Amino acid sequence: MAKTTNHPAFGRLVPDDLGEDLMCFRKFSSMEIFWHPDSKKQLQDLEPKHRDLVKKWEQQPGELPQICRNFDVLAALQSLGVYEVGVSQSEEKEAAIPSPAQVTAWEIFIANEKEICERICDAILRYYLNLRKTEPQWFEEEDDCPASPESIEDLTSCIRFDGMNLSPETIPGLSSISFGWEVDWDMEHGLQMILHEGQPIAIGNDLYSPEDILTEANFQREIFTEEEQAAYQNFANLVETSH
């Protein structure tokens, strides 16, 4: 079971709702276009105890993970720009949480957050435009999904940012960052974007193992930039040398 810890890179980390992994709440200023609207109303609509916990999110109260997926609490948090950051537990129960690789991935993100979030938004737009061409049937009844968006702002009606997670160190020295999304055309599964070295390298569903990431990424090479493809190749090399 995960235990509350104070970490020099992450700050206060608390157990998630299942008590198996650690997490914290964080304000993502660079993702403001995805914040839930009308913060004042979202907070007013909460019951007093929940409102108090949401307002104290910076203190990382241990009770907040137990209710943060309640629809009203989630909306209130996201109206403040606050999202979950998960730090997944390694299968090696003796392993330290966070692992050195998770700390490295986190520090790269923090040091370059604005630029990385710009890349993320650009990659999501490219992915969406490609998906509209290759899988048009997914959008037949999705009136809020624009046919020809020109910017990421045009997609905020059908795509919602839903936090990030740092994968366990399944390969020595490797922890990837996963950005989660709710998407109208696949509400059941949502969408994941995998980052390596601060670059998007794969977008899809159920991207949990390195092999899953490589398989999905191989289908998407044409939508990624040269820098993103270079990061993907570095990721692939790490996976290959681990076997």
C-alpha positions as CSV (number, residue, x, y, z in Angstrom):
1,M,0.0,0.0,0.0
2,A,1.2,3.5,-0.9
3,K,2.0,5.9,2.0
4,T,1.9,9.7,2.1
5,T,5.4,11.1,1.5
6,N,7.1,14.5,1.0
7,H,9.4,14.4,-2.0
8,P,11.9,17.1,-2.9
9,A,10.8,17.1,-6.6
10,F,7.1,16.4,-6.3
11,G,6.3,17.9,-2.9
12,R,3.6,16.2,-0.9
13,L,2.3,12.9,-2.5
14,V,-0.7,11.1,-1.1
15,P,-2.3,7.7,-1.9
16,D,-4.8,7.5,-4.7
17,D,-8.4,6.4,-4.2
18,L,-7.3,2.7,-4.2
19,G,-4.3,3.2,-2.0
20,E,-2.1,1.5,-4.5
21,D,-0.2,4.4,-6.1
22,L,0.8,8.0,-5.2
23,M,-0.6,11.2,-6.6
24,C,-0.8,14.9,-6.2
25,F,-3.0,17.7,-7.5
26,R,-1.4,20.4,-9.6
27,K,-2.4,23.5,-11.5
28,F,-1.7,23.3,-15.2
29,S,-1.5,27.0,-16.3
30,S,-0.3,26.1,-19.7
31,M,-3.5,24.0,-20.4
32,E,-5.8,26.9,-19.5
33,I,-7.8,26.5,-22.8
34,F,-9.1,23.2,-21.4
35,W,-10.1,24.4,-17.9
36,H,-13.7,23.9,-17.0
37,P,-15.7,27.2,-17.2
38,D,-17.3,29.2,-14.4
39,S,-15.2,28.4,-11.3
40,K,-17.4,30.4,-9.0
41,K,-20.5,28.5,-9.8
42,Q,-18.7,25.1,-9.7
43,L,-17.5,25.8,-6.2
44,Q,-20.9,27.1,-5.0
45,D,-22.6,23.9,-6.2
46,L,-20.4,21.7,-4.0
47,E,-21.5,20.6,-0.5
48,P,-19.5,22.5,2.1
49,K,-17.1,19.7,3.1
50,H,-16.2,19.0,-0.5
51,R,-15.8,22.7,-1.2
52,D,-13.4,23.1,1.7
53,L,-11.3,20.2,0.4
54,V,-11.2,21.6,-3.1
55,K,-10.1,25.0,-1.9
56,K,-7.3,23.3,0.1
57,W,-6.0,21.3,-2.9
58,E,-2.5,22.9,-2.6
59,Q,-2.2,21.2,0.8
60,Q,-2.8,17.9,-0.9
61,P,-5.4,16.7,1.6
62,G,-5.5,12.9,1.8
63,E,-9.3,12.9,1.6
64,L,-9.5,14.6,-1.8
65,P,-8.4,11.6,-3.9
66,Q,-11.4,9.7,-2.5
67,I,-13.9,12.2,-4.1
68,C,-11.9,13.9,-6.9
69,R,-13.7,11.7,-9.5
70,N,-17.1,12.8,-8.4
71,F,-18.5,14.8,-11.3
72,D,-19.1,17.9,-9.3
73,V,-15.7,17.8,-7.5
74,L,-13.9,17.1,-10.8
75,A,-15.6,20.0,-12.5
76,A,-14.7,22.3,-9.6
77,L,-11.1,21.3,-9.5
78,Q,-10.7,21.6,-13.3
79,S,-12.4,25.0,-13.2
80,L,-9.4,26.1,-11.0
81,G,-7.0,24.5,-13.5
82,V,-6.2,21.7,-11.1
83,Y,-5.6,18.2,-12.4
84,E,-4.4,14.9,-11.0
85,V,-0.7,13.8,-11.4
86,G,-0.4,10.0,-10.8
87,V,2.9,8.3,-9.9
88,S,2.4,4.6,-10.6
89,Q,3.8,1.9,-8.3
90,S,6.4,-0.4,-9.7
91,E,5.6,-4.2,-9.5
92,E,8.7,-4.4,-7.3
93,K,7.0,-3.5,-4.1
94,E,10.4,-2.6,-2.4
95,A,11.1,0.0,-5.1
96,A,11.2,3.6,-4.0
97,I,8.3,5.8,-5.0
98,P,8.9,7.9,-7.1
99,S,11.6,6.0,-8.9
100,P,14.7,7.9,-10.2
101,A,13.3,7.6,-13.8
102,Q,10.0,9.1,-12.7
103,V,11.8,12.0,-11.0
104,T,13.8,12.6,-14.2
105,A,10.7,12.6,-16.4
106,W,8.9,14.9,-14.0
107,E,11.9,17.4,-13.8
108,I,12.1,17.5,-17.6
109,F,8.4,18.3,-17.8
110,I,8.5,21.0,-15.1
111,A,11.6,22.7,-16.6
112,N,10.0,22.9,-20.1
113,E,6.2,22.8,-19.3
114,K,5.1,25.7,-21.5
115,E,6.9,24.4,-24.6
116,I,5.9,20.8,-23.9
117,C,2.2,21.7,-23.5
118,E,2.4,23.6,-26.8
119,R,3.8,20.5,-28.5
120,I,1.0,18.4,-26.9
121,C,-1.7,20.7,-28.2
122,D,-0.2,20.7,-31.7
123,A,0.1,16.9,-31.7
124,I,-3.5,16.5,-30.6
125,L,-4.6,18.7,-33.4
126,R,-2.6,16.7,-36.0
127,Y,-3.9,13.5,-34.6
128,Y,-7.5,14.7,-34.7
129,L,-7.2,15.9,-38.3
130,N,-5.7,12.5,-39.4
131,L,-8.4,10.6,-37.5
132,R,-11.2,12.6,-39.3
133,K,-9.7,11.4,-42.6
134,T,-9.0,7.8,-41.7
135,E,-11.9,7.0,-39.4
136,P,-14.8,9.3,-40.4
137,Q,-17.4,6.9,-39.1
138,W,-16.4,7.7,-35.5
139,F,-17.7,11.3,-35.9
140,E,-21.0,10.7,-37.7
141,E,-23.1,11.6,-34.7
142,E,-20.7,14.0,-33.0
143,D,-22.0,17.4,-33.7
144,D,-19.6,19.1,-31.3
145,C,-16.6,17.7,-33.2
146,P,-15.6,20.2,-35.9
147,A,-14.8,18.8,-39.4
148,S,-11.9,21.1,-40.1
149,P,-10.5,22.7,-37.0
150,E,-7.8,25.2,-37.5
151,S,-6.4,25.4,-34.0
152,I,-6.6,23.5,-30.7
153,E,-9.1,26.1,-29.4
154,D,-11.6,24.7,-32.0
155,L,-11.4,21.3,-30.3
156,T,-12.2,22.2,-26.7
157,S,-15.9,21.4,-27.3
158,C,-15.0,17.7,-27.8
159,I,-11.7,17.1,-26.2
160,R,-11.0,17.6,-22.4
161,F,-7.7,17.4,-20.7
162,D,-7.8,14.9,-17.8
163,G,-4.5,14.9,-16.0
164,M,-1.2,13.1,-16.3
165,N,0.5,10.0,-15.0
166,L,4.1,8.8,-14.7
167,S,4.5,5.2,-15.6
168,P,6.4,2.8,-13.4
169,E,10.0,2.0,-14.3
170,T,9.2,-1.2,-16.2
171,I,12.5,-0.9,-18.1
172,P,15.6,0.3,-16.1
173,G,16.0,4.0,-16.5
174,L,12.7,4.5,-18.4
175,S,9.5,6.2,-17.2
176,S,7.2,7.8,-19.7
177,I,4.6,10.5,-19.1
178,S,1.0,9.8,-20.1
179,F,-1.4,12.7,-20.7
180,G,-5.1,11.6,-20.4
181,W,-8.0,13.0,-22.4
182,E,-11.8,12.6,-22.5
183,V,-13.0,12.7,-26.1
184,D,-16.6,12.8,-27.3
185,W,-16.0,10.2,-30.1
186,D,-14.8,7.5,-27.6
187,M,-16.2,8.3,-24.1
188,E,-15.6,4.8,-23.0
189,H,-11.9,4.6,-23.6
190,G,-10.7,8.2,-23.8
191,L,-7.3,8.9,-25.2
192,Q,-3.7,8.8,-24.1
193,M,-0.7,10.7,-25.3
194,I,2.7,9.3,-24.4
195,L,5.7,11.6,-23.9
196,H,9.4,10.7,-24.0
197,E,12.1,13.3,-23.5
198,G,9.4,16.0,-23.5
199,Q,8.1,14.9,-27.0
200,P,4.8,13.2,-27.9
201,I,5.6,9.7,-29.3
202,A,2.3,7.9,-29.4
203,I,-1.4,8.6,-29.1
204,G,-4.1,6.0,-28.6
205,N,-5.8,3.7,-26.0
206,D,-4.5,1.3,-23.5
207,L,-0.9,2.4,-23.9
208,Y,0.5,0.9,-20.7
209,S,3.5,-1.3,-21.7
210,P,6.5,-0.2,-23.8
211,E,5.4,-2.8,-26.4
212,D,1.9,-1.3,-26.6
213,I,3.4,2.2,-27.1
214,L,5.7,1.0,-29.9
215,T,2.9,-0.8,-31.7
216,E,0.6,2.2,-31.6
217,A,3.4,4.6,-32.5
218,N,4.4,2.6,-35.6
219,F,0.9,3.3,-37.1
220,Q,1.3,7.0,-36.6
221,R,4.7,7.9,-37.9
222,E,3.4,10.3,-40.6
223,I,1.7,12.6,-38.1
224,F,4.8,13.2,-35.9
225,T,7.5,15.8,-36.4
226,E,11.2,15.0,-36.9
227,E,11.9,15.9,-33.2
228,E,9.1,13.6,-32.1
229,Q,10.3,10.8,-34.3
230,A,13.8,11.1,-32.8
231,A,12.4,10.9,-29.3
232,Y,10.4,7.8,-30.4
233,Q,13.6,6.2,-31.8
234,N,15.4,6.8,-28.5
235,F,12.5,5.2,-26.6
236,A,12.5,2.2,-29.0
237,N,16.3,1.8,-28.5
238,L,15.8,1.7,-24.7
239,V,13.2,-1.0,-25.1
240,E,15.3,-3.0,-27.5
241,T,18.4,-2.9,-25.3
242,S,16.4,-4.0,-22.3
243,H,15.6,-7.4,-23.8
